[in-house]
Amino acid sequence: MLLTLGRSLTPSCLGPNEHLAGDLSERAELAHLLAGRRATAALDQAHPHITFSLLHWVLDTWADEPAREVFRHGAALLADRYRELGLGQLLPIDRVWVGVRSTQPDAFGGFHHPNQGYRHVQLASVITRYGRLSDPRLTSPELVALDLLRSYAHDCLHWGSFREYRLQDGEVVRSRYGINWSDSQGRTYSAPDADNAVSTRNIGIVMEGATDREARTIAAMVADRLGLAERIAPPDWLAFRDATGRLEPSDFDHAEPGIATRFHLAMAGYEDAVGARYQRFLTEMGGADTETLHGLIVAAMISGDLSGLTAWLNHHHGHGAFRRIFRSPAYTGPGLGE
């Protein structure tokens, strides 16, 4: 069904836009250390009560044809979209671990399950299927597929974004990720946002927001084309609106209490700290041209080339805009043109 997504790592065990810094011996040591960690992912260790499968096994065993169509249709859309942005490959589906069952009766999976997501050191992703992990019969298979699609599309961009690794005291250090840098003390280029911020000036939040905006746009396109909104029952309506990027604060006013309460709190927290702040940032910086700015951010994340993004920011906000917008006084490392 999804052979075009790939089922193996590149021969060098590096992602498509990963780079090793240093001299020949340092790069050889980096490759050795990364290969060892990526050969023994063991991504399930943080969740001992959950049984994990691999994404391609989950897809191959789905008996529900509408659910299969959700993921099949979405995978084709995201492959085309990411190719336009400069990413010609997708995260191999045998590097995606999916939590499918739990021995804990209150375990609730999905995009907002705690301690999951992309793991760049292992070059792999750990996610969970949406719904009660103790009983899969209580959730719409199509919504499970849509939530998995959102998670997969999200982590494909994390996987495909530019990374640079260096050796520091014999350890692997990620010195660049997307449009972000880290100095020798581990401080990133921009400072964290204040807890009560309504917008963001933190590059990490900008990249996470841009990544999830892409993933939720793909999910929304699939939902609209397949008419999923008409088939989602009220208990799962919040998750549907979240996966498709249509969540509003008022949606939580009528949320039903119960097993999903912690999941809904995590959903609301993520929307407040990431989705809403990124949208406000785009509006503040992009004005009527938010889609162009968003596309430049994602393209720069993938390639590591900030020239298009910085030229746009300079044109709209003056020379040196990127540094003025983002750079933290505490950051001591190199950066854009510095």
TITI-120464 format. One record per atom (N, C-alpha, C): residue in three letters; x, y, z. Coordinates in pm, whole numbers, plus 50000, padded with zeros to 5 digits. Atoms other than C-alpha are relative to their C-alpha. Layout:
! residues N
ALAXYZ...
! end
This chain:
! residues 338
MET500814987950000MET500005000050000MET500855012750000LEU499224987949985LEU502735024850095LEU501484997649971LEU498625003050030LEU505865011449933LEU500805012449965THR499304987950037THR506725046249806THR500525007750120LEU499524993249881LEU507245057250165LEU501364994850044GLY498715005549963GLY510295034950201GLY499934991950127ARG500005008449880ARG511125008350458ARG501414997650053SER498655001849947SER514815012750532SER500705013450009LEU499194988149989LEU517365038750634LEU500935001149880THR498974998550101THR519865053150391THR501224991950044PRO498855008349963PRO523115032550378PRO500885006150108SER499144993649900SER524945058250592SER499305001950134CYS500784998449878CYS522215057450859CYS499795014750036LEU500314986049980LEU521705094850816LEU498695003449930GLY501184994950067GLY518505113150736GLY500405007749876PRO499684993850128PRO518255130750400PRO500685013450010ASN499394986849984ASN519375164650538ASN500835001050127GLU499115000149884GLU521665154150820GLU501465001049955HIS498614997450036HIS525315164850820HIS500894997950123LEU499025002149895LEU528395155951024LEU501105010449986ALA498994989550002ALA530825183851118ALA501324994850054GLY498695003649949GLY534545181751188GLY500924994349894ASP499065005950095ASP537575165751031ASP499604985549971LEU500355013550044LEU537625130950879LEU499814990450116SER500105009349887SER538235112551206SER498795003250088GLU501164996249920GLU535565132451391GLU498704995749932ARG501215004250072ARG533005125551121ARG499834984850006ALA500075014649990ALA533885088451131ALA499494995750137GLU500465003349865GLU533365087551509GLU498525003550017LEU501414996249994LEU530065106251477LEU499134989649931ALA500785010050074ALA528835081551216ALA499914987050078HIS499995012349920HIS529865052351438HIS499035001050118LEU500864998349884LEU528065066151744LEU498535000649961LEU501384999050043LEU524905075151556LEU499474986749948ALA500445013050054ALA524775041751375ALA499664990350113GLY500275008849887GLY524955023451708GLY498695003150067ARG501244996249934ARG522135043151861ARG498794997449910ARG501125001750091ARG519985040351552ARG499734985449967ALA500225014350021ALA520435002951526ALA499294993550118THR500635005549878THR519084997751881THR499055010450057ALA500894988949963ALA516215022451899ALA499314997850135ALA500695003249875ALA514215005252180ALA499105011550046LEU500804988149970LEU511705033552165LEU498844997350094ASP501125003249912ASP509165014952378ASP500375000450148GLN499565001349861GLN511225015952700GLN499365010350093ALA500614989749916ALA509605048352823ALA498534997150029HIS501415003349985HIS506165031752804HIS499844985050025PRO499995014649977PRO506434997252969PRO498624993650000HIS501355005849996HIS502644992952992HIS499364999449862ILE500574999450135ILE502114998052617ILE500664989849909THR499495009050104THR502484972052343THR500135007949871PHE499744992550121PHE504064986952031PHE500074990849879SER499835006450129SER503904976851669SER500715010049909LEU499444990750098LEU505504992151360LEU498895005049909LEU501074993950078LEU503465015351143LEU499614991549880HIS500395007750119HIS503654993450835HIS499254987350037TRP500795011549955TRP502374963651036TRP498585004450035VAL501324994949967VAL499504984651170VAL499185002349873LEU500724997350125LEU498574995950819LEU499624987149928ASP500255012550072ASP498844960850675ASP498904991650065THR500995008249931THR496494946450938THR498645006950015TRP501294993249992TRP493724972450913TRP498994993049911ALA501075006450078ALA490534955350806ALA498995010449950ASP500994989850035ASP488534987750782ASP500465007749876GLU499584993750125GLU488754999750420GLU499935015250004PRO499984985349991PRO487635035850490PRO501215005450077ALA498834995549925ALA490425038850749ALA501264998849915ARG498855001750089ARG492955025150502ARG500045011149896GLU500074989650101GLU491755050450247GLU500425013650057VAL499574987649937VAL492285079150493VAL501525001249996PHE498544999449996PHE495945070650535PHE500604999549860ARG499495001150137ARG496505060750171ARG499905013449928HIS500244987150065HIS494995093250046HIS500925010750059GLY499174990049934GLY496865113950302GLY501474998649968ALA498595002250032ALA500235097950231ALA500355005449863ALA499764994750135ALA499935107249864ALA500045015350002LEU500024985449991LEU499035143249950LEU501255005550067LEU498844994549929LEU501855148050198LEU501294997849921ALA498815002150083ALA504425132849960ALA500125011049895ASP499984989350100ASP503455158149692ASP500325013550064ARG499784987149934ARG503375187449935ARG501445001550047TYR498644998849949TYR506725179750095TYR501025000449888ARG499124999050117ARG508325174649756ARG500085014449950GLU500034985950040GLU507235210049667GLU500895008550092LEU499234992449902LEU508965222449984LEU501474995950005GLY498605003950006GLY512205204049907GLY500344986950066LEU499755012949935LEU511795170750088LEU499484988949910GLY500395010150097GLY511805142449835GLY499784986250056GLN500205012949935GLN511655113750085GLN499145001950124LEU500784999849877LEU509365105050374LEU500624990650102LEU499535008549890LEU510185089850711LEU499644985549973PRO500325014150024PRO510485052150652PRO499024994750103ILE501065004149908ILE507415035850800ILE500434988750093ASP499515009749902ASP509495008650964ASP500925006750102ARG499354992549892ARG511065036351177ARG498955007350083VAL501084993849924VAL507675045551326VAL499384989350089TRP500545009449902TRP506645026951644TRP498645005350046VAL501364996049966VAL502915027751720VAL499514992250121GLY500605006549884GLY501475020552065GLY498574996149969VAL501325004850042VAL498404999152003VAL499154994850115ARG500755005249886ARG497414984452343ARG500705003850129SER499424997049869SER497934991352712SER499364991450106THR500535007549886THR497534972053034THR499365009450103GLN500624990349910GLN496445004253209GLN498635003949946PRO501364997650051PRO492655008753183PRO499735014549964ASP500274985950027ASP492885046853176ASP500955005949895ALA499064995050100ALA495585049352907ALA499245004749875PHE500684994050115PHE494455072152623PHE501065005049903GLY498954996950096GLY496565074652310GLY499595010349896GLY500224990450105GLY496895098452020GLY501145010049994PHE498934990350023PHE498945128351908PHE500505006450130HIS499634993149877HIS498945143352259HIS500354990650115HIS499545009149895HIS499955112152450HIS501365004750051PRO498734994749948PRO502835121552684PRO501224992149957ASN498685005950026ASN506485114852605ASN500014991749872GLN499905006750129GLN506125105652241GLN500415010249894GLY499614991150109GLY507115120151904GLY501284995449934TYR498805003450075TYR510215121051687TYR501225000250091ARG498755001249924ARG513555110151836ARG501165000949902HIS499004998050105HIS516355124851625HIS501254991550022VAL498825008349977VAL519155105151794VAL499784985949946GLN500335013450050GLN517415072251709GLN499525000349855LEU500524998750136LEU516185085751372LEU498714992149986ALA501225007849998ALA512775071651454ALA498935007450081SER501144993549935SER509355080851588SER499244990150085VAL500875008149915VAL507195067551871VAL498695007650020ILE501324993849990ILE503465075251861ILE499024989650054THR501045009349955THR500225059651984THR498745002349917ARG501254998450072ARG496905052951817ARG499025007450089TYR500974992049926TYR494095076251920TYR498954991050067GLY501105006649930GLY491575064352179GLY500454992050121ARG499685008649885ARG491405040752475ARG500924988749954LEU499055010350040LEU494435018252448LEU499664986450059SER500435012949945SER492684991552652SER498864993949920ASP501145005050077ASP489774988452408ASP499875007849869PRO500034992650127PRO490134998152040PRO498625001149938ARG501325000350063ARG486454991951967ARG499205012850026LEU500794988449959LEU485325024752124LEU500275012449915THR499594988450076THR486885048051865THR499794997849851SER500165000650145SER486125055551499SER501314996249932PRO498765003650071PRO488715037351282PRO500505011149909GLU499574989250088GLU488715066851043GLU500695011250077LEU499344989949919LEU489615091051323LEU501364994950047VAL498705005949966VAL492365067351439VAL500975001949885ALA499154998550118ALA493725067951083ALA500395014649978LEU499734985850021LEU493445105851061LEU501025005150101ASP499064995749897ASP495275110951391ASP501394994249973LEU498715005950037LEU498015086651283LEU500625007449881LEU499514992450115LEU498305105550954LEU500605013250046ARG499484987349948ARG498725138451142ARG501344997850070SER498755002849930SER501415123051365SER501124996549902TYR498995004050097TYR503215107351069TYR500465011849916ALA499644988350079ALA503095138950857ALA500855009650082HIS499254991549908HIS504365158751157HIS501444995150014ASP498665005349976ASP507295135651222ASP500814998549872CYS499264999850126CYS508185133350852CYS500805012949985LEU499294987350010LEU509105170150868LEU501125001050102HIS498915000549904HIS511095165751187HIS501164991749945TRP498985009050056TRP512945136851022TRP500755006549884GLY499404994750121GLY513575155650698GLY500645013650014SER499424986749983SER514725188750847SER501524999450014PHE498554998949995PHE518345200250833PHE500524997750142ARG499325001949872ARG520595187951115ARG501504999449980GLU498555001149997GLU524265191751193GLU500404994450135TYR499485006049877TYR526025169851450TYR501495002650013ARG498584998249968ARG529385176551618ARG500384991250118LEU499485006649881LEU531565158551868LEU500345010450105GLN499644991249889GLN531835175552207GLN500294991350121ASP499575008549888ASP533815158152481ASP499644985449976GLY500265014050036GLY533345125252297GLY498554996349983GLU501435002650013GLU529565128652279GLU499455006649874VAL500684994350115VAL527225135351989VAL499175011950045VAL500734987849969VAL525865170952000VAL499345005149872ARG500694993950115ARG523255185351766ARG500235015050006SER499654985849998SER524635219751681SER499095008549914ARG500994992750079ARG522035229351422ARG498804991049974TYR501225007250036TYR518435219451361TYR499095009949929GLY500864991250077GLY516385235551088GLY500585014049990ILE499534986150003ILE516725273251131ILE500515004250138ASN499574997549863ASN518035270151488ASN501444995450020TRP498645003649963TRP521515268051641TRP500074997650150SER499705001949858SER522915256251975SER501465003550024ASP498614996949969ASP526065269952141ASP500624988850081SER499285010849932SER528665249452330SER499444997050138GLN500645002349870GLN526675253252654GLN498594994249984GLY501325005750024GLY523525239152490GLY498895010349991ARG501034989750013ARG521725272752473ARG499645001949853THR500454998150138THR519635277552162THR499975014849965TYR499874986550054TYR519595308551942TYR499015009850062SER501014991049944SER516395322852089SER499584995450139ALA500405002849862ALA515065324952443ALA498604994050004PRO501385005149985PRO511945306652569PRO499015011550009ASP501064990249982ASP508675325452552ASP499585000550146ALA500634999249868ALA507055338152870ALA498794990750003ASP501115009549988ASP504405314353004ASP498695005849950ASN501274993850039ASN501635339252930ASN500065006549862ALA499864994050133ALA502845348552580ALA498854995949910VAL501045003150097VAL500195350652310VAL500584998249860SER499275002150125SER502745351452026SER501334993650037THR498715006349971THR506245336651995THR501135007449931ARG498754995650062ARG509775348251929ARG501064989250025ASN499125011449975ASN511255313951998ASN500034991349875ILE499895007450125ILE512595295251695ILE499484985850015GLY500515013549980GLY511765261451847GLY498494999449987ILE501464999650011ILE508105271051880ILE499595003049856VAL500294997050140VAL508135285851529VAL500114987349915MET499825012050081MET509485253351382MET498974989450035GLU501025009749960GLU507125231351585GLU498635004249946GLY501274995150051GLY504185253351490GLY499894998349849ALA500005001650146ALA505155252951122ALA499854985349962THR500085014350027THR505595215151130THR498574994950018ASP501355005149975ASP502185208851284ASP498975006749910ARG500904993550096ARG500495234251057ARG499964992049870GLU499965008350120GLU501655213450761GLU499244986950022ALA500645012949973ALA500505180950923ALA498495001450009ARG501444998249983ARG497075194351016ARG499335004649871THR500554996250130THR496595209850673THR499764987649914ILE500185012650074ILE497125175450516ILE498804992450055ALA501125007149939ALA494695159850765ALA498675006549963ALA501244993050035ALA492085186650690ALA499614997449856MET500305002750140MET492365181250315MET499404986149982VAL500525013750008VAL491815143850359VAL498584999450059ALA501315000249935ALA488895149150598ALA498945006249911ASP500974993250085ASP487195173250358ASP499684991649875ARG500215007550124ARG487695151750048ARG499244987050023LEU500685012749970LEU486425120250220LEU498745001950084GLY501214997349924GLY483605137250413GLY499994994250139LEU499905006549869LEU484825125450754LEU499195007150108ALA500694992649894ALA483145152950957ALA498614994550026GLU501355005249985GLU479755137050896GLU499964986650073ARG499995013549940ARG480895103951044ARG500734999450134ILE499314999749870ILE482695115051363ILE498995002850109ALA500964998749890ALA480645110251680ALA500455010950097PRO499674988949909PRO480505138451942PRO501134997350099PRO498885001649905PRO482885122152195PRO501375002349938ASP498714998550068ASP485655124151934ASP500095013049920TRP500044987850082TRP484745158151791TRP501185009250030LEU498854991749965LEU487485176551984LEU501254995249927ALA498815005450064ALA490165153351848ALA499955002349849PHE500144997550143PHE488795157151495PHE500345014549967ARG499714985950026ARG488885195151515ARG501475003250025ASP498584998049972ASP492365193951665ASP500864994749885ALA499195006150107ALA493755170551396ALA499915007749870THR500204992750125THR492355192651120THR500285015050014GLY499604986149982GLY493575225751266GLY498855009650018ARG501194991549987ARG490105239251347ARG499585001850146LEU500334999449858LEU490255238751726LEU499845014550046GLU500254986949941GLU488815268951909GLU499914998450152PRO500095001149853PRO489025276652286PRO498614996150048SER501375003049956SER485235274652310SER499634985349981ASP500305014250022ASP485315238552187ASP500094992050129PHE499805007549876PHE486435227452534PHE498885002450101ASP501084997149906ASP483355242452702ASP499034988450014HIS500985010949999HIS481315211852612HIS500664986249999ALA499315012949997ALA483955184852649ALA499444991250111GLU500565009349901GLU482635154152826GLU501094995450095PRO498995004749905PRO484495144853148PRO500194985049988GLY499755014350003GLY486065110953181GLY501444996849968ILE498665005450020ILE489025091253065ILE500895009049915ALA499214991850091ALA490115116452800ALA500375013550059THR499774986749944THR490365145953041THR501455004249991ARG498594996650007ARG494175145053065ARG500455002549857PHE499694998350142PHE494395141252688PHE499505013549951HIS500564987250040HIS492135171452640HIS500795011750059LEU499174989649940LEU494225192052881LEU501315001549923ALA498784999450080ALA497345182852686ALA499745006449864MET500404994150128MET495545191852364MET499895015250011ALA500184985649981ALA494545226052499ALA501335006950028GLY498704994249969GLY498045232352635GLY500875001449877TYR499224999550124TYR499675224052302TYR499495010949908GLU500584989850087GLU497275246352111GLU500375014050050ASP499684987049943ASP497935275252350ASP501485003449983ALA498574997349999ALA501725271552359ALA500644999349861VAL499385002050132VAL502355261751994VAL499105005449888GLY500814996550116GLY499505264351745GLY499555014549998ALA500514986249995ALA497965297351858ALA501145010149995ARG498874990650001ARG501335314051922ARG500635000949861TYR499424999650134TYR502665304051581TYR499105007749905GLN500924992650087GLN499535316951407GLN500095015050026ARG499874985849967ARG499865350051593ARG501325005549946PHE498704995850056PHE503545351951493PHE499885002349850LEU500174998450144LEU502635346651126LEU499225012749968THR500814988050023THR499995373951147THR500815012750026GLU499194988249966GLU502385398351315GLU501115002549899MET498854998650090MET505305391751081MET499614999949853GLY500365002050140GLY503475382450761GLY498885008749950GLY501124991950042GLY500425404750759GLY499064992149910ALA500905006650095ALA498335395650456ALA500694988849922ASP499225009950077ASP501095372550326ASP500524988950090THR499555010049904THR501215346650603THR500394986849933GLU499705012850063GLU501215316750366GLU501385000149936THR498654999150057THR504345329050186THR501044998750110LEU499055000849889LEU506145334150517LEU500074985950055HIS500025013849950HIS505045299850642HIS500764990749906GLY499305008550096GLY506265283050323GLY501505002150002LEU498564997249993LEU509655300350347LEU500624994150126ILE499505005849875ILE510035289050708ILE500214984949983VAL499905014550014VAL509335252550623VAL501104996249902ALA498955002950098ALA511585252950315ALA501385002050061ALA498714997649935ALA514425267850522ALA500314989350104MET499805010849904MET513915241750795MET500544987649931ILE499605012150071ILE514315213950539ILE501415001149944SER498724998650071SER517285227450346SER501135005350086GLY498994993349922GLY519095246850616GLY500475013049938ASP499644987750070ASP519385275650369ASP498985010850036LEU500904989649951LEU517905306950526LEU499925012149908SER499904987950082SER518585330750237SER498655005249955GLY501324995650043GLY515015331350105GLY499195005950114LEU500744995349883LEU513515335350452LEU500535013550047THR499444987549949THR515925362750562THR499805011549901ALA500254989450099ALA515555381950235ALA498575005250013TRP501414995949983TRP511765382150285TRP499845008350126LEU500114992649875LEU512075393250647LEU500675013749990ASN499324987250017ASN514605420350555ASN499155009749918HIS500824991450086HIS512295433450283HIS498815005850077HIS501204995549930HIS509315435650517HIS500285006650134HIS499744995149864HIS511015444150850HIS501365006550018GLY498734993249990GLY514375459550770GLY501194990550010HIS498785008250001HIS517965447150744HIS500284993950138GLY499685006949876GLY518995421551006GLY498784995950080ALA501255002949929ALA515385412951089ALA500064986850077PHE499985013149934PHE516045376251172PHE500695001050136ARG499274998649874ARG518625385251437ARG499195008250101ARG500774991549908ARG516465412851588ARG498784992850054ILE501225006949958ILE513385390751601ILE500314988850098PHE499825012749930PHE514945359251742PHE501184999150097ARG498785003349924ARG518455361851889ARG499905003850147SER499974997949855SER518755358252266SER501355005850040PRO498724994849952PRO521425378952449PRO500874989350064ALA499235010649932ALA522445346852631ALA500704990749903TYR499425009150099TYR523335328552310TYR501395004849962THR498604996250025THR527105327752247THR500604993349877GLY499465007450114GLY527465305951939GLY499845007449869PRO500164993950132PRO527505312651566PRO498535000449962GLY501364999150048GLY524395321651377GLY499995005349859LEU500214995550137LEU523065336551061LEU500975011249965GLY499074990050049GLY525905354750886GLY500895005950107GLU499234994549889GLU527765358951215GLU501294992450020
! end
